[in-house]
């Protein structure tokens, strides 16, 4: 039996191999043998670094979820700039990129993986979706503070609508990802009422004309 090549950074190379399999074959194609074959190493390499395959998958998901923090930070920093609809459109397109979308069904159909994710991070049973939800919610709250959406806007409901709708748009990989226009149409429809009810700015004292 071939022992495969030596991996200088075994964990990361195994993660990258699993990612390629997910994108190419979907969750059903992701097995320990498939991962080590894709990485070009012996099967024992995976088990030297992880107690079992579910432990490997847990660390894979947590690693990819952590990478979304960069996008989440960029979204928070965008508050107050551009338009709310454009910022959310860009965020959903990034947060539901090919890799996150491929990981979500993997979590959904593996009970043990969800259990371990919950143990690793409170509320982390559906990682990726949890990261997207936190990022969108924080951004909407920041825009509400700046008065760009209504003060009485229901942030939780808006977040659920945006994350749920965005996931549905990106979940079907066969025809390719939705266009920017399609994502923007969803976002605009979801936030329309909150934006329309935004209080108008009061005129400054210098602009008031006295009729006396």
C-alpha angles and dihedrals in degrees: 000000000000115000094210128221126316112260115216092194101022098175095051094043091050089050091050091049091051090049092054091050092049092052094045105036106013127230093310090064094053110103131143091252092049091051096050092044090051091048091047096236140113117278090241090067091073093050092049089063101033132040092226141340094275089055088053092050091048092055091044092055093044091049093051092043090054089055089063090065089081091057091045091053091049090052093051090049090052092064110121094019131094114349127317091234094051093047092051092045091055091045095051091047090053099039091050096046121145097277098048091046091050092050097051097070089045088060093042095057100040111075094186091052092053090049092052092046090053089051092048096048130013108249090008097122090111100034115184090034087055091052092048092048093050093047095049093044093051091049094049090049090052092050091048089054089053092051095243091122128033118287090230095048113136101238095187094054093045090050094050091048093049096044094042094045092044092051091051091051093052100035097085105074099176100081091037130251119317118265122258088249091056093050091045090052090056093047093047092051093049097048098033096102094043092051095043091053093052107128114252116245115259117239115254120251092254092060096055112108116215116222094196 
